[in-house]
Amino acid sequence: MMGKKKDTFLNMTLSLIAITLVAGISLGYVNELTVGPKAKAKLEKKINALKLVLPAFDSSPVADIQMIKSPSVKDSIEIYPAFENNIFVGAAVIGSTEKGFSGLIKIMVGFEENGDIFNIEVLEQKETPGLGTKIKNDSFIEQFRGKNPETNNLKVKKDGGEIDALTGATITSRAFGEAAQMAYEAFKKNEESLKTLKN
């Protein structure tokens, strides 16, 4: 009787190991199949965002990408310079912060060559639906367009700035302004080297 229980336990253990191995190999294979399409979709999203945030350009900002190390973010800051007829017209910078109400907010800020914000596109956010997610709305982003962070304060009005916070989402609004300011600082710090890329 004891030998039968031992055999059953051994069979169950071997079956469980076999199932786990098959599942692990299958998941690894499926992941390999989806890595390429995921990367392609992410790149297409960035290319579409570049078209929305930059003034007219005829260069390839993705090909001219500059990766800048910064102590303020764990990854490098991505800067996409744009040219028309080999003349610098602006750059898109990815700004991010972990200070959103629900964590990460990542935006692409497009700057004209003089530092004015041309447009902003939200790339990632996990904010509260119906409140913080309104950072994607044109009515909120409109407040940033045409502003130059050198002379305009991108903080919310509660903090002495020029931006109307979203109702019920002040933390999110603050984080968005901080990410835009961070993007501007990266743009300004690298502005001269960006302008001479095509010379």
Residue pairs with C-beta under 8 A, 6 or more apart in sequence:
43 62
45 123
46 62
46 108
46 123
47 62
49 92
49 108
49 121
49 123
50 61
50 62
50 80
50 82
50 92
50 108
50 110
52 110
52 119
52 121
53 92
53 108
53 109
53 110
53 118
53 119
53 120
53 121
54 61
54 80
54 82
54 89
54 90
54 91
54 92
54 110
54 118
54 119
55 82
55 84
55 89
55 90
55 110
55 112
55 118
56 84
56 89
57 82
57 83
57 84
57 89
57 90
58 83
58 84
58 85
59 81
59 82
59 83
59 84
59 86
59 198
61 80
61 81
61 82
61 91
61 92
62 80
64 80
64 81
64 83
64 197
65 78
65 79
65 80
66 78
66 79
66 80
66 81
66 190
66 193
66 194
67 76
67 77
67 78
67 79
68 76
68 77
68 78
68 79
68 186
68 189
68 190
69 76
69 77
70 76
70 77
70 186
72 182
73 96
73 182
77 93
77 94
77 95
77 182
77 183
77 186
78 93
78 94
79 91
79 92
79 93
79 94
79 186
79 187
79 190
79 194
80 91
80 92
80 93
81 88
81 90
81 91
81 194
81 197
82 88
82 89
82 90
82 91
82 92
83 89
83 197
83 198
86 198
86 199
87 198
88 113
88 194
88 195
88 197
88 198
89 112
89 113
90 110
90 111
90 112
90 113
90 118
91 110
91 111
91 187
91 191
91 194
92 108
92 109
92 110
92 111
93 108
93 109
93 111
93 183
93 184
93 186
93 187
94 106
94 107
94 108
94 109
94 123
94 183
95 106
95 107
95 108
95 109
95 179
95 180
95 181
95 182
95 183
95 184
95 186
96 104
96 105
96 106
96 107
96 124
96 179
96 182
97 104
97 105
97 175
97 178
97 179
97 182
98 104
99 105
99 171
99 174
99 175
99 178
100 125
100 126
100 127
100 132
100 171
100 172
100 175
100 176
101 127
101 128
101 132
101 169
101 171
101 172
101 175
102 125
102 126
102 127
102 128
102 132
103 126
104 124
104 125
104 126
105 122
105 124
105 125
105 127
105 135
105 172
105 175
105 176
105 179
106 122
106 123
106 124
106 125
106 179
107 120
107 121
107 122
107 123
107 176
107 179
107 180
107 183
108 120
108 121
108 123
109 117
109 120
109 144
109 179
109 180
109 183
109 184
109 187
110 117
110 118
110 119
110 120
110 121
111 117
111 118
111 183
111 184
111 187
112 118
113 195
114 148
115 148
115 149
115 150
115 184
115 187
115 188
115 191
116 146
116 147
116 148
117 144
117 145
117 146
117 147
117 148
117 149
117 180
117 184
118 145
119 141
119 145
120 141
120 144
120 145
120 180
122 135
122 136
125 132
125 133
125 135
125 136
125 172
127 133
127 135
127 169
127 172
128 169
128 172
131 166
131 167
131 168
131 169
131 172
132 166
132 169
132 171
132 172
134 140
134 166
134 169
135 141
135 166
135 169
135 172
135 173
135 176
140 166
140 173
140 176
143 162
143 163
143 164
144 154
144 163
144 180
147 154
147 162
149 180
149 181
149 184
149 185
150 184
150 188
152 162
153 160
153 161
153 162
154 161
154 162
154 163
154 177
154 180
154 181
154 184
155 161
155 162
155 163
155 174
155 177
156 163
156 164
156 165
156 170
156 173
156 174
156 177
157 163
157 164
157 165
158 165
158 170
159 174
161 177
163 173
163 177
165 173
165 174
166 172
166 173
187 194
